[in-house]
Amino acid sequence: MFASRYDTVLHQFFADKSKSPADYTGADVVAFVDSPASGNRGRADSSNSKPPSKGTRYNRFYALRDFYSYAADMFITVDGEQQRLLTVKPPTEGITLSEHPQKEKHHCVRTIRNCAI
């Protein structure tokens, strides 16, 4: 994925400045991945909303998955102590993308053991 698209996906997903990345849930990820495409390269046009293409869904999901994977493996120093940057289970964990979204209630499907939606 191009860096600018990755950056755009992360900015769109983390638009709520009152939430930290640790506050997002699997349901938030599913809602974002399956949200209507804005069209016109990111310029929202509510009159022309359409379901996201397979490519858009994959780009969104894999950008989030990669971000959370990176954050889960990153250590930072706080008050002289090493700690993980992400201290909760990544909300992308257990989510897979359906190949046939029109047949699913949610385009993203969680495994039964991790079902939170």
C-alpha positions in Angstrom: 0.0 0.0 0.0 1.3 3.4 -0.8 2.3 5.5 2.2 -0.2 8.2 1.4 -3.1 5.8 1.4 -1.9 4.2 4.6 -1.7 7.6 6.2 -5.1 8.5 4.9 -6.7 5.3 6.3 -5.2 5.9 9.7 -6.3 9.6 9.8 -9.8 8.6 8.8 -10.0 5.8 11.4 -8.5 7.8 14.3 -10.5 10.9 13.5 -12.0 10.9 17.0 -9.3 12.8 18.9 -11.0 11.9 22.3 -10.1 8.2 21.8 -6.7 6.6 22.0 -5.8 3.7 19.7 -6.3 1.3 22.7 -10.0 2.4 23.0 -11.1 1.1 19.6 -12.9 -2.2 19.3 -13.3 -4.9 16.7 -16.7 -3.5 16.1 -15.1 -0.1 15.3 -12.8 -1.8 12.8 -15.6 -3.7 11.1 -17.8 -0.5 10.9 -14.9 1.5 9.4 -13.8 -1.2 6.9 -17.4 -1.7 5.7 -18.3 2.1 5.7 -19.4 3.6 2.4 -16.6 4.8 0.1 -16.3 8.6 0.0 -15.2 8.7 -3.7 -13.3 11.5 -5.3 -10.0 10.4 -3.5 -11.2 11.1 0.0 -13.5 14.0 -0.5 -16.8 12.9 1.1 -19.9 13.3 -1.1 -22.9 11.9 0.9 -25.1 12.1 -2.2 -22.9 9.5 -4.0 -22.1 7.1 -1.2 -21.6 3.5 -2.3 -20.4 0.3 -0.6 -16.6 0.1 -0.5 -14.9 -2.0 -3.2 -13.0 -5.1 -2.3 -9.7 -3.2 -2.7 -10.8 -0.4 -0.5 -11.9 -2.8 2.2 -8.6 -4.7 2.0 -6.6 -1.4 2.1 -8.5 -0.2 5.1 -8.2 -3.5 7.0 -4.6 -4.2 6.3 -3.5 -0.6 7.2 -5.2 -1.0 10.6 -3.9 -4.5 11.1 -0.3 -3.5 10.3 -0.6 -0.4 12.5 -1.8 -2.4 15.5 0.7 -5.1 14.9 3.5 -2.6 14.9 2.2 -0.9 18.0 1.8 -4.2 19.8 5.5 -5.0 19.2 6.9 -1.6 20.0 8.3 -0.8 23.4 8.6 2.7 24.8 10.3 4.0 28.0 8.1 5.6 30.6 9.7 6.8 33.8 12.8 4.7 33.0 10.7 1.6 32.5 10.2 -0.3 29.3 6.6 -0.9 28.4 4.6 -1.9 25.4 3.1 0.9 23.4 -0.1 -1.0 23.0 -1.1 -2.8 26.2 -4.4 -4.3 25.0 -5.3 -6.9 22.4 -5.4 -5.3 19.0 -9.0 -4.8 17.8 -8.0 -6.3 14.4 -7.2 -9.7 16.0 -9.5 -12.4 14.9 -11.0 -10.5 12.0 -10.9 -11.9 8.5 -12.3 -10.4 5.3 -15.1 -12.3 3.6 -14.5 -13.0 -0.1 -18.3 -12.7 -0.7 -19.4 -9.7 1.4 -22.9 -9.6 -0.1 -23.7 -13.0 1.5 -22.5 -11.9 5.0 -24.3 -9.7 7.6 -20.9 -8.0 8.1 -18.3 -7.9 5.4 -15.6 -8.6 8.0 -16.2 -11.9 9.8 -14.8 -12.6 13.3 -14.0 -16.1 14.3 -16.5 -17.6 16.8 -14.0 -17.6 19.7 -13.3 -13.8 19.2 -16.8 -12.7 18.4 -17.5 -9.3 19.8 -20.0 -7.9 17.2 
